[in-house]
Amino acid sequence: MEIPVEKNKEYIVNIIDNGCDGEGIAKIDGYTIFISNGIKGEKCKILILKVTPSYAFGKIVEIIEKSPARIEVDCITYKRCGGCTLRHIEYNTTLAMKQSIVQNLVNKTLEEKINVEETIGMKNPTHYRNKAQYPVGLNKNSSPIVGIFAQRSHEIIEMENCFIQNPISIIISKKIIDFIKDNNITVYNEQTGNGFIRHIVIKVGIKTKEVMCILVNNGENLPKEKELVNVIKEEFENNKELQQYKLKTIIKNVNNRNTNVILGSKNVILYGDGYIYDKLGKYTFKISPMSFYQTNPIQTEILYNKAMEFANLTGNETVLDLYCGIGTIGIFASDKAKKVYGIEIVEDAVKDAIENAKLNNVQNIEFLCGDVEKTLEEVISRRGKPDIIFVDPPRRGLDNTTISNILKTEPAKMVYISCNPATMVRDLKMLEEKYEVKKIQPVDMFPYTSHVECVTLLQLKESM
Ligand SMILES: C[S@@+](CC[C@H](N)C(=O)[O-])C[C@H]1O[C@@H](n2cnc3c(N)ncnc32)[C@H](O)[C@@H]1O
């Protein structure tokens, strides 16, 4: 096919759809052009930035016909920041876009083209995140800054305010940066491997107001760490915006590897007891530095309640909670099930899960530490066939061994929770061999980003 566009030339196009990352999609003679920030329904003059044999990338030069969904952007770092991608679009439209992203995947991949439910949005989609992970670096004047990585880059954009983070995370991080500057503590340099602080991670219990502050450090030695701990403690006492929160713990995380992975494997408690609590529904959960905990707890309650509604437990079922983290889904299911087993690979998360069961007086649950791929078959052969399986895997979805073990076991129902609809729908296609996909419910856990969480109900074909 002859490529109908040239790099550095301008064209007028109609944006006919939005892609998985929120980008606008246009076609010239059937050839696809991805246009950042374009909204379906708009007519734009675009400049072509990159051409490949099967598609091109362009940017908007002028909007000729504007979508009614386009809104004024309220964030000064939005254009360069890699955090949100949909702040230029009115919120309800972003919810419809997310539904249609999932629907398109279903239509392309699944045998049964079921209608995806409308995305459940947030009443107030701001400052919803309970975890911030800020990289620390230097600005152009070689002064330490804290911020966020620019899109597809390791340049750090200094942050003033963030509309999706809990506001206290930036206040604490800036205080730490001031201390680093005043005491001439060097920050980590990716190229040389020298310097100390690499990241500041803040976890907040939204309901309990408890705060964990993690200083990710290049090695064991952090100069003046006692003084830094005192400065953070004093800030919680003196800063009015922090006064309703409780500094529960400060942790030094040791990471001296040349890697993009934020946390190293060793944690040293500098203050407090090393964990925070938060509440979801009627349950309290202990959260350690290494444990996964959903980042939008308001929507998590909605997501888990939807998962429970889909499971429709009667009290007689044996339930498996695969990729169980700190045990949240299994504990939510426990009062409607006969027995629950959770499997999780991170040892600290399993320890939290066991404590969480005790904390909530849940006695019919057991947690096992292991890789689902390697342990599921044995768990089923020793503990018996489950009636229902919840899965909530990481973004890469399920592996083939796990899918074939589930297909062999034939639980009557599955509830698949996923933060990546592309891998979820890929897995659903394989599960369609024995299961009917009954419902897919998107839940907006990540407002103004292109990410969408889904909860899906599958029912064994023979059991229907
Ligand atoms: C998306 S999180 C879900 C956690 C939990 N269900 C929740 O809602 O908080 C995925 C979890 O899977 C765990 N995990 C990743 N790979 C795993 C594997 N191969 N086997 C078991 N657990 C795994 C991660 O540590 C993480 O806790």
The ligand as a Tripos MOL2 file, in Angstrom:
@<TRIPOS>MOLECULE
LIG
   27    29     1     0     0
SMALL
NO_CHARGES

@<TRIPOS>ATOM
      1 C1         -3.7400   -6.6150   40.6320 C.3       1 LIG1
      2 S1         -3.0340   -7.1980   42.1330 S.3       1 LIG1
      3 C2         -4.4860   -7.7670   42.9480 C.3       1 LIG1
      4 C3         -4.3750   -7.9410   44.4340 C.3       1 LIG1
      5 C4         -5.6920   -8.1010   45.1890 C.3       1 LIG1
      6 N1         -6.5810   -9.0520   44.5690 N.3       1 LIG1
      7 C5         -6.3650   -6.7480   45.4080 C.2       1 LIG1
      8 O1         -7.4610   -6.5200   44.8960 O.co2     1 LIG1
      9 O2         -5.7910   -5.9280   46.1180 O.co2     1 LIG1
     10 C6         -2.2140   -8.6150   41.5880 C.3       1 LIG1
     11 C7         -1.5310   -9.4030   42.6830 C.3       1 LIG1
     12 O3         -0.9720  -10.5790   42.0950 O.3       1 LIG1
     13 C8          0.2770  -10.8630   42.7020 C.3       1 LIG1
     14 N2          0.9820  -11.7380   41.7470 N.ar      1 LIG1
     15 C9          1.6410  -11.3570   40.6230 C.ar      1 LIG1
     16 N3          2.0810  -12.4450   39.9590 N.ar      1 LIG1
     17 C10         1.6860  -13.5330   40.6780 C.ar      1 LIG1
     18 C11         1.8240  -14.9300   40.4920 C.ar      1 LIG1
     19 N4          2.4560  -15.4270   39.4400 N.pl3     1 LIG1
     20 N5          1.2850  -15.7560   41.4050 N.ar      1 LIG1
     21 C12         0.6340  -15.2550   42.4900 C.ar      1 LIG1
     22 N6          0.4590  -13.9310   42.7120 N.ar      1 LIG1
     23 C13         0.9790  -13.0820   41.8140 C.ar      1 LIG1
     24 C14         0.8580   -9.4860   42.9610 C.3       1 LIG1
     25 O4          1.8520   -9.5270   43.9580 O.3       1 LIG1
     26 C15        -0.3840   -8.6810   43.3830 C.3       1 LIG1
     27 O5         -0.5690   -8.7590   44.7670 O.3       1 LIG1
@<TRIPOS>BOND
     1     1     2 1
     2     2     3 1
     3     2    10 1
     4     3     4 1
     5     4     5 1
     6     5     6 1
     7     5     7 1
     8     7     8 2
     9     7     9 1
    10    10    11 1
    11    11    12 1
    12    11    26 1
    13    12    13 1
    14    13    14 1
    15    13    24 1
    16    14    15 ar
    17    14    23 ar
    18    15    16 ar
    19    16    17 ar
    20    17    18 ar
    21    17    23 ar
    22    18    19 1
    23    18    20 ar
    24    20    21 ar
    25    21    22 ar
    26    22    23 ar
    27    24    25 1
    28    24    26 1
    29    26    27 1
@<TRIPOS>SUBSTRUCTURE
     1 LIG1         1 GROUP 0 **** ****
